[in-house]
Amino acid sequence: MLALAALGLSGCASLSESECLKADWQRYGLRDGRSGMPADRVDEHAKACGKVGVQPDAERWRQGWEQGIAQYCMPENGWRVGLRGEFDRGACDERPDGDQFQRLYEAGRRIHELTQQLDRNYREVQRLERELANAKTDEERKRLRAQLRELDYAQRRLRSQYDLEMLQAPRRY
């Protein structure tokens, strides 16, 4: 039981024991920066690795992180991150292109959310159409048709919003 608990806890650590023991701190910093992790991520590594008696080389980690975060915080990456629906950890807020990164992230995120809602509605339409095909009473068919009309209206509205967002989307990314 204790072994399982330890295994569960290690899954939450930023680095595993073996990663701590063979750490290339600059590479870890680069990886963290490229992933958009905030600058205090090294503190999580210190906590995880402290359990095995290893302290991060914060200077080397920071050098790598600076390189990685500069790549991550490029405005066109904000667009891609938003389109994928990824979480913005705010690591770019104080960076030179942080405002532009955030603006493009938000634009991509809006398109991602609209796409997700369109997909959910489409699946709901399919479900309601199956119910309609199996409906036994006129009242049930009437209720299902009304729900389908409402969803059709919602889909048209969402597609219009999507089209508008795409018209306003950055062209070069």
N, C-alpha and C positions, 0 to 999 in steps of 0.2 A: 504494500500500500504506500509506504514511504517513497519507494522508487518511482511509482506512478506519479505521486505528487511532485517530486523533484523534476520529473520529465515534463510535466505540465507547466511548471514554473519556468523551466529553461526555454520553453517555446515562446515565452513573452519577452525574453531577453533580446537586446539589440544584436548581440553576437553570441555565438556558441563558445563553449570552453575551448575547443580546438581552434576556432578563429581568433580568440584572444591570445592563445599561446603562440601562434605563428603570424601574428598581425603585421601587415604592411600598412601602417597608419595613414600614410599619404594616399594609398590606393583606396582605403576605406573612406577617407575624407572625400576623395574624388567621386566615389560611388554614391555617398550620401548627398553630395552637392548635386550631382546629375539627377538624383531622384527627388530633388526639391526639399530635402530635409532641412530643418532650421539649424542655425549655428549651435544651439544647445544640444544637438544630437550627441556630441562627444561626451556630454555628461551621462547620457544613457549607457554609452560604451564603458565609461569609467565604472559605473555601478555594476554592469554585467561582468566586466572583466575583474573587478575588485574581488569577486567571489573566488577567483582562482589565483589571486595574488599578482595580477597584471594591471599596470596603470598605462593608459594610452599615452602616446607621444602626442600631446595636444598641438604642439607646434607643427609637426608633420601632418597631422590630421587636418589642421586649419589650412595649410598650404594646398592640400588636395581639395578640400572643400571649396576654397576660393575659386579654383579652376572649374570645378564641377558646377558650382552654383552660377557662375558666369554663363555657362552653356545652358543651364536649365532656364535661367531668367530671360532668355532671349524672347522678344515678343511673339515670334512665330511659334515658339514652344508653348506659350500660354494658350494660344489658339488650339493647338493639338491636345494639350492636357484638358482643356475645357470640353472639347468634342468627345473625348474618351470618358468624360464624366468623373475624372479623378478629383480627389480632394485637394484643395489649395491650402497648404500649411502656412502660408504667409511668409515664406522664406525670401521672397522677392520684394517685399514691401519697402525695404530701405535701400534697394539696389538702384543704380542709375536708370534702368529701363523698367523699374517696378510698376510705374503707373500704366505704361503701355502694355506690359505683360498682363496686368490685372484687367485692363480693358478688354484685351483679346481673349483672356481666359473666360471672362463673364459672357462675352459674345458666343464663344464655343460652348460654354455650359448651357446657355439658353437653348441653343440648337439641340444639344444632347437631351435636355429635359423635354423639349417638344417632341423629339423623335421617340423617346421612351413613352410619353403619353399617347402618341399616335399608335404605337405598338400595343399598348395596354387596351386602348379602345378597340383596335382591330380584333384582338383576341376576345374581347367582350361581345363584339358584333357576331363573331363566329359562334360563340356559346349561345347567344340569344337566338340565332338562326336555327341552331340544332333544336333548341327548346320549341321554337315555333313549328318546326317540322313535326314534332311529336305532341303538339298541343292537342288536347282532347275537347276543349270547349271554345265557343266563340269569345267568351269573356277573357279567357287566357290568351287567345290569339290577339285580341284587341290590346290587352296590356303589353304583350311582347312587341307588337308593331309600334306602339307608342314609345316604348323604350328604344327600339331600333331607330325611330325618327329622331329622338333626342340625341342619340349617339352619332347619327349621321350629321346632324347640325354641329355637334361638338367637333367632329372630324373635319368638317369644312372650315370651321373657325380656326382650329389648330393648324390646318394646312395653310391657311392665309397668313397666320402668324409666322409659321415656318418660312414661307416664301418671302415675307417681309424681312425676317432676320437674315435670310440668305442674301437678299439684295443689299443689305447693309454690311454683310460679312466682308472681311478683308479679302482683297483679290489676289494678293501675291503669295498667300500661304496655302 
